[in-house]
Amino acid sequence: MARRADEQLVTARVHMPRRVIERPMRQVTKRLLMALGVLALTVLIVWLDRGGYHDNADGKVDLLDSIYYATVTLSTTGYGDIVPHSDSARLVNVLLVTPLRVLFLIILVGTTLEVLTERTREEWRLNRWRATLREHTVIVGFGTKGRSALQTLCATGLKKEQVVVVDPSSKVVEAANADGFAGVVGDATRSDVLLRAELQKARQIIIATQRDDTAVLVALTARQLNRGAKIVAAVREEENAPLLRQSGADAVITSASAAGRLLGLSVLSPSAGTVMEDLIQQGSGLDIVERPVIKSEVGKNVRETDDLVVSVLRGHRLLGYDDPKASPLQLTDRLITIVRATNVPSLGAAE
């Protein structure tokens, strides 16, 4: 049991989007060239002041001796057969050769140091992420539904650093990381997994799991952790929608029924089906958006606004555009309108 708990703890850790790094071979090549550059500079320094060095073999220092001395000095081998004997040579060794030796060693052990400090940097980055994350969006399930929902949100201006993906598959979370989103691998029905996604500080939660029973459990857990967040969930079967609402979901989308209605509409009128598909695809053609009433619209009829208003949200009541109660407009109303879409980068596009 203890081993299983440890495995779950490791699995549920936060996976941050990885920064773009150089390929290992390129890093090795760069470090090798830097080491050779330091070696060449040391050889040049010794060669220019070769008169200040003494070779125990023949007393003179030629180019090969300079290369040999630079190599054994930078590698801290130091056989002692070639030594600086003049004051200038000793001063140069103190002020130039010794710092170059230190730099040479740093270059050689750079890869090892990077590995040793990687965990510290990741911990610092994770702690900073936790401290600054507020009012974010948690996506539970990063399949087709979760990706489509996130694409719509990103098309309306949601920043990638304000999204946390929760999914039981490590490969799925890796794909989310590749798209620039933070992720948590684990079972979202567990409170500890959702807490790692900082769900208690989230503004909105999207539940797009593969199973309806899982969605119900996630909604229950999420609502217990965050009473004020907006929870939107998707279910496959329409009869499970009331149960999900009772579990704490503010809105429930029945994926199978919605797809079926769109299919039926497309059979009756392919053009109408195309328009509906365009409306639900954010960022292209026409978009359905919700906005507040501006001061210049207060007191006006719904049809007198510049936008095409389809509904008026007044408090908790949703009024149709043709409902006599919808007009005149009030300052606290919100309008559901159809507008021309603006060009917004899609999911996965560079920001």
VOGU-3710 file (C-alpha; in Angstrom, 3 decimals, decimal comma):
1> marradeqlv> 0,000/0,000/0,000  2,823/2,408/0,842  4,513/1,699/-2,462  1,270/2,354/-4,346  0,793/5,667/-2,539  4,340/6,703/-3,435  3,739/5,837/-7,076  0,550/7,912/-7,135  2,376/10,848/-5,568  5,089/10,726/-8,213
11> tarvhmprrv> 2,562/10,291/-11,024  0,468/13,265/-9,932  3,325/15,762/-10,040  3,003/18,934/-12,095  4,565/18,828/-15,551  5,569/22,275/-16,794  6,014/23,116/-20,484  9,646/22,547/-21,337  11,664/25,429/-22,608  13,325/25,142/-25,992
21> ierpmrqvtk> 16,814/23,731/-25,460  19,625/22,819/-27,800  20,167/19,279/-28,968  22,656/17,280/-26,860  25,143/16,868/-29,737  25,053/20,581/-30,427  25,671/21,339/-26,757  28,643/18,938/-26,658  30,072/20,419/-29,864  29,735/23,954/-28,527
31> rllmalgvla> 31,451/23,063/-25,244  34,226/21,243/-27,106  34,871/24,271/-29,320  34,944/26,523/-26,258  37,445/24,217/-24,537  39,646/24,197/-27,637  39,450/27,987/-27,769  40,627/28,275/-24,162  43,437/25,813/-24,909  44,519/27,766/-27,996
41> ltvlivwldr> 44,544/31,030/-26,041  46,683/29,467/-23,306  49,141/28,095/-25,880  49,404/31,576/-27,417  50,078/33,181/-24,022  52,819/30,657/-23,189  54,367/30,856/-26,687  54,586/34,669/-26,609  56,435/34,511/-23,262  58,324/31,270/-23,972
51> ggyhdnadgk> 61,616/32,847/-22,833  60,279/32,966/-19,279  59,792/29,166/-19,116  62,359/26,448/-18,515  62,202/22,914/-19,909  64,117/20,400/-17,784  64,803/18,332/-20,907  66,704/20,841/-23,096  66,182/24,162/-21,388  64,213/25,670/-24,276
61> vdlldsiyya> 60,462/25,897/-24,924  59,256/25,548/-28,520  55,711/25,469/-29,955  55,198/21,793/-29,086  56,389/22,456/-25,550  53,903/25,371/-25,309  51,049/23,100/-26,395  52,213/20,419/-23,954  52,514/22,867/-21,042  49,105/24,416/-21,759
71> tvtlsttgyg> 47,473/20,990/-21,909  48,900/19,616/-18,656  48,305/22,933/-16,890  44,652/23,322/-17,912  43,950/19,692/-17,044  45,641/20,271/-13,625  48,025/17,366/-14,317  51,194/19,444/-13,827  54,186/17,118/-14,298  56,630/19,890/-13,386
81> divphsdsar> 59,060/19,312/-16,269  58,259/22,749/-17,735  58,008/25,596/-15,242  57,783/29,405/-15,395  60,996/30,870/-13,956  60,820/34,567/-14,858  58,728/37,069/-12,915  56,670/37,948/-16,008  55,854/34,282/-16,712  54,812/33,668/-13,117
91> lvnvllvtpl> 52,650/36,822/-13,121  50,997/35,742/-16,364  50,291/32,324/-14,829  48,653/33,942/-11,822  46,581/36,523/-13,692  45,765/34,706/-16,951  46,583/31,010/-17,002  44,951/30,183/-13,657  41,604/31,845/-14,561  41,747/30,059/-17,915
101> rvlfliilvg> 42,315/26,780/-16,067  39,204/27,398/-13,971  37,196/28,315/-17,084  38,454/25,194/-18,852  37,302/22,972/-15,986  33,906/24,699/-15,845  33,407/24,038/-19,551  34,350/20,377/-19,184  32,056/19,754/-16,240  29,295/22,006/-17,558
111> ttlevltert> 27,054/19,097/-18,489  27,422/17,553/-15,043  26,690/20,863/-13,334  23,617/21,351/-15,519  22,256/17,952/-14,501  22,896/18,671/-10,822  21,190/22,060/-10,950  18,286/21,001/-13,188  16,195/19,747/-10,277  16,805/22,924/-8,291
121> reewrlnrwr> 15,780/25,099/-11,243  12,644/23,032/-11,836  11,660/23,281/-8,163  12,165/27,040/-8,219  10,160/27,339/-11,435  7,338/25,195/-10,011  7,182/27,185/-6,749  7,074/30,436/-8,702  4,307/29,030/-10,916  2,238/28,032/-7,881
131> atlrehtviv> 2,697/31,434/-6,255  1,602/33,426/-9,321  -1,202/31,181/-10,581  -4,601/32,790/-9,972  -8,013/32,786/-11,678  -6,842/30,135/-14,154  -8,665/27,454/-16,159  -8,423/23,742/-15,368  -9,117/21,310/-18,214  -9,896/17,781/-17,006
141> gfgtkgrsal> -9,410/15,482/-19,983  -7,316/16,556/-22,967  -9,001/14,466/-25,644  -10,946/15,794/-28,617  -13,531/17,597/-26,452  -10,966/19,096/-24,097  -8,736/20,282/-26,932  -11,672/21,820/-28,810  -12,875/23,635/-25,695  -9,382/24,953/-25,014
151> qtlcatglkk> -8,979/26,049/-28,621  -12,149/28,110/-28,302  -10,939/29,722/-25,080  -7,532/30,518/-26,565  -9,262/32,072/-29,568  -10,951/34,511/-27,185  -7,652/35,590/-25,640  -6,957/33,063/-22,865  -3,208/32,877/-22,250  -1,487/29,500/-22,202
161> eqvvvvdpss> 0,120/30,144/-18,819  -3,407/30,443/-17,384  -4,309/26,847/-18,273  -3,643/23,603/-16,397  -4,467/20,264/-18,016  -5,302/17,201/-15,898  -5,286/13,790/-17,558  -4,482/10,210/-16,451  -2,273/9,622/-19,501  1,333/10,814/-19,332
171> kvveaanadg> 1,517/10,921/-23,139  -1,506/13,221/-23,277  0,041/15,563/-20,710  3,294/15,542/-22,683  1,294/16,619/-25,743  -0,238/19,420/-23,670  3,253/20,465/-22,540  4,361/20,525/-26,174  1,492/22,958/-26,860  2,699/25,194/-24,031
181> fagvvgdatr> 0,316/24,174/-21,225  1,148/22,998/-17,718  -0,241/19,567/-16,875  -0,837/17,106/-14,067  -0,825/13,346/-14,672  -3,325/11,608/-12,429  -6,889/10,637/-11,610  -8,953/13,842/-11,422  -11,487/12,203/-9,089  -8,813/12,429/-6,363
191> sdvllraelq> -8,642/15,712/-4,479  -4,832/15,603/-4,162  -4,503/15,510/-7,955  -6,803/18,503/-8,394  -4,971/20,367/-5,645  -1,742/19,951/-7,587  -3,503/21,731/-10,446  -4,265/24,551/-7,974  -7,982/23,991/-8,618  -8,901/25,745/-5,368
201> karqiiiatq> -7,720/29,001/-6,990  -9,219/28,373/-10,449  -11,850/30,591/-12,045  -13,343/27,984/-14,350  -13,188/24,212/-14,740  -13,929/22,233/-17,883  -14,672/18,528/-17,433  -14,222/16,579/-20,662  -13,627/13,018/-19,484  -14,294/9,878/-21,506
211> rddtavlval> -16,833/8,429/-19,037  -19,946/10,035/-17,568  -19,470/8,467/-14,133  -15,956/9,882/-14,009  -17,302/13,323/-14,917  -19,792/13,138/-12,019  -17,075/12,239/-9,515  -14,772/14,977/-10,829  -17,565/17,544/-10,540  -18,287/16,499/-6,944
221> tarqlnrgak> -14,616/16,720/-5,970  -14,067/20,003/-7,811  -17,090/21,654/-6,236  -15,952/20,641/-2,757  -12,537/22,190/-3,371  -13,787/25,352/-5,058  -17,272/26,674/-4,272  -17,067/29,725/-6,509  -15,563/28,360/-9,734  -17,652/27,962/-12,863
231> ivaavreeen> -17,837/24,270/-13,778  -18,793/23,195/-17,298  -18,949/19,486/-18,092  -19,647/17,233/-21,054  -21,536/13,927/-20,891  -22,234/11,306/-23,508  -25,758/10,348/-22,438  -28,502/12,909/-21,878  -29,994/11,058/-18,901  -26,747/11,692/-16,967
241> apllrqsgad> -26,953/15,470/-17,341  -29,257/16,065/-14,291  -26,956/13,986/-12,092  -23,976/16,051/-13,187  -25,821/19,287/-12,391  -26,633/17,945/-8,949  -22,943/17,156/-8,520  -22,053/20,838/-8,901  -21,771/21,543/-12,634  -23,097/24,958/-13,707
251> avitsasaag> -23,570/23,873/-17,325  -23,732/20,437/-18,937  -23,272/19,708/-22,620  -24,578/16,424/-23,987  -22,077/15,598/-26,706  -24,015/12,755/-28,331  -27,305/14,694/-28,493  -25,604/17,859/-29,731  -23,869/15,951/-32,516  -27,134/14,219/-33,399
261> rllglsvlsp> -29,048/17,498/-33,624  -26,352/18,986/-35,846  -26,545/15,913/-38,090  -30,326/16,199/-38,339  -30,124/19,924/-39,097  -27,524/19,278/-41,799  -29,854/16,721/-43,433  -32,768/19,159/-43,465  -30,627/22,110/-44,523  -26,922/21,645/-45,278
271> sagtvmedli> -26,469/25,429/-45,344  -28,014/25,816/-41,890  -25,752/23,042/-40,610  -22,731/24,857/-42,043  -23,757/28,096/-40,327  -24,215/26,321/-36,989  -20,828/24,655/-37,283  -19,307/28,036/-38,103  -20,932/29,609/-35,038  -19,546/27,033/-32,623
281> qqgsgldive> -16,067/27,230/-34,168  -14,544/30,258/-32,475  -12,290/32,538/-34,470  -13,604/31,947/-38,017  -16,588/33,343/-39,899  -19,242/34,225/-37,333  -18,897/33,920/-33,551  -21,382/33,866/-30,692  -20,115/36,127/-27,927  -21,466/37,374/-24,610
291> rpviksevgk> -20,860/40,988/-23,697  -22,215/43,556/-21,228  -24,653/46,288/-22,210  -22,881/49,604/-22,827  -24,244/52,899/-21,495  -25,406/54,092/-24,912  -27,630/51,005/-25,241  -29,420/51,384/-21,903  -33,131/51,981/-22,431  -33,059/50,908/-26,069
301> nvretddlvv> -34,939/48,089/-27,747  -33,004/44,890/-28,434  -33,307/45,489/-32,199  -31,810/48,974/-31,894  -28,327/47,725/-30,970  -25,516/47,616/-33,514  -24,906/43,893/-32,989  -27,226/41,031/-33,843  -28,654/40,138/-30,410  -30,138/36,652/-30,035
311> svlrghrllg> -30,698/36,604/-26,260  -30,544/38,834/-23,190  -29,183/37,529/-19,894  -30,905/39,363/-17,040  -29,851/38,054/-13,680  -30,385/34,288/-13,943  -33,024/34,557/-16,678  -32,217/34,070/-20,359  -34,666/36,064/-22,501  -35,073/35,650/-26,246
321> yddpkasplq> -34,595/38,634/-28,510  -38,338/38,613/-29,271  -39,402/38,400/-25,622  -41,264/41,610/-24,669  -39,487/41,536/-21,296  -36,076/41,802/-22,983  -36,646/45,451/-23,865  -35,756/48,055/-22,791  -32,172/47,030/-22,061  -30,770/47,528/-18,577
331> ltdrlitivr> -27,203/48,378/-17,565  -26,813/45,085/-15,677  -27,907/42,986/-18,681  -25,571/40,873/-20,738  -26,149/40,316/-24,449  -25,626/37,118/-26,431  -24,700/38,395/-29,877  -23,519/37,123/-33,242  -20,525/39,036/-34,533  -17,955/38,745/-37,300
341> atnvpslgaa> -14,984/36,726/-36,069  -11,556/38,281/-35,740  -8,348/36,512/-36,657  -6,979/34,938/-33,486  -4,091/32,379/-33,301  -5,368/28,832/-32,959  -4,288/26,243/-30,380  -0,659/25,320/-30,820  0,221/28,452/-32,750  3,206/30,461/-31,647
351> e> 2,429/33,359/-29,377
//
